[in-house]
């Protein structure tokens, strides 16, 4: 019914020549390449508007109609705008620079006018606003908390910390938790110390151990504004007054996550892209890969939610429509240009296995992409055997390198896989951007990804 | 036996330039055939050739009769043909000006700063009254800023001037509908008012369409009319406010169709402005 109402509202918007908004969230595990993806999407859509063949799959979907794309004015939105020009300029520079890692939420808004076809061609174009919301990947991992109690979460988190490969980084926090008296009082100083130690631990797990499944995500990426007091808690398995206080704060935190899900900005997503750098996780070893796998599976399960009758009741009680379910979710393995074309199918298949996306699903799909292409495919002969590899220039090195990181498995790697080496991905420099970025950004798979996400939009 | 190749990272011995992307080639759409219609060529040949031959024959016959009469006939023929040639030239210039609007649109959509700036300067050459923004254009270093300058300056001024023309034509149409005795005359008078309004809007945008140019402009205006469908809603309110002036209400308020005609003039002016402006509405 909501889809019908949305369709009718889009039609009414067309008649009244007002823009209807289509919002896509872009999220991903740490360092998955969100900034590069947003830069590539914006530059390639603008290039398509200028008549450049930057997104062939989108051109096919539009049946050669040329859309007019412009960056939408910022208006009165409180969310910072994604800086397209500076990121594209950095990639187009000689020598090129990769965009700096973003640490805040941002919004990329594009106004798109798509000419009509057939008998309706003389009518005004369809006017749409396409918004890409840089949804922090850390927040994505808060979604599984919605179905957990404080006791369950604490037990799971503490058990995981005790089995960490690098136990040194968890020593301070675990020592503090184990040293707390059984009947510890609800003391603010204790809460603050435990929270600070736990947040430091999460940061070290991300930066030093390369782990991704880090909860609560808002500890690492706080929302804008001053942190509320209920943000200060940590996992604790006991029945003390302190644990009761932490439990109350955990509940307030989960309520805030639920509110964000229904907020007009973060709740009304028509599509979502979840990015993950699986190739780097394969290099970091079995533990890091298992961690990335758990994070992806938890995120994928949390995103499979749909409206229940309780959502309808709650919404009607507040005289509002229930939150929209996300129509399309794309899971994309990034840096696909670091492996040869022959292996990219395996990478997409690996992503499908990890996220349990069924074959032929219309609502979710997996992709192997490179937002900014850096390499070309070559065949290298080693000991008389041809090996498919890639060739590109590593940043700061004028001589090109030929690279083959190892075999990419098409499913969850078995023990035999971990007996072989899988090389770290070198920092290749981006290919030269046609016309300093005005001709788009060379990419792999981005056009198929956006054509999938925009199926309803186009 | 394990046949998996060992991973490698090998540097080539020689330096190489930065990699270039291979641009994908899209199959180009078949261009629409824009050949001349044989019927049109035939009609033009007959329309111009027969009178010219007849004129030549007549001048020849006049020379046979009396030399002075022949010279007078030749002068009349040449003056007539020259004026017709001048008219055709003006028509072609008017059509070319309309076609240049589409070329400007392509250039403004190119996304290339130099191209957009050059197009903006060329467009402003046709609108000397807005040349004061040329220095600001030179300082604008992105296509978006150039287009924003044009939108906030000349385009806005042209839109305001178009609205003034539309309102004037609306008042005239109310008066015409109120004053004409028969509905058939209404249609003719309001139609003439509309054509004149379109030509005025075209002149405002630096064009001087002739007869063929006006026909082409009418066609473009009809196509552009859909883009100002939303304007109709706002115009309803504006027209209502205008024709509720006591005098006008007395004059035209009770005349069937006067309000509709007035509203159509305002919408027509905006549609004509969309057809004549190379800047797509932002």
Interface residues (C-beta under 8 A of the other chain):
Chain A: X15 X16 X17 X18 X46 X47 X49 X50 X51 X53 X56 X59 X64 X68 X70 X71 X85 X94 X96 X111 X113 X122 X123 X124 X373 X374 X375 X376 X380 X382 X385 X387 X389 X391 X392 X393 X397 X398 X399 X400 X401 X402 X403 X404 X405 X406 X407 X420 X421 X422 X423 X426 X429 X431 X432 X433 X434 X435 X438 X439 X442
Chain B: X4 X5 X6 X7 X8 X9 X10 X11 X12 X13 X14 X15 X16 X18 X19 X20 X21 X23 X24 X25 X26 X29 X106 X109 X110 X111 X112 X142 X144 X222 X223 X226 X227 X229 X230 X233 X280 X282
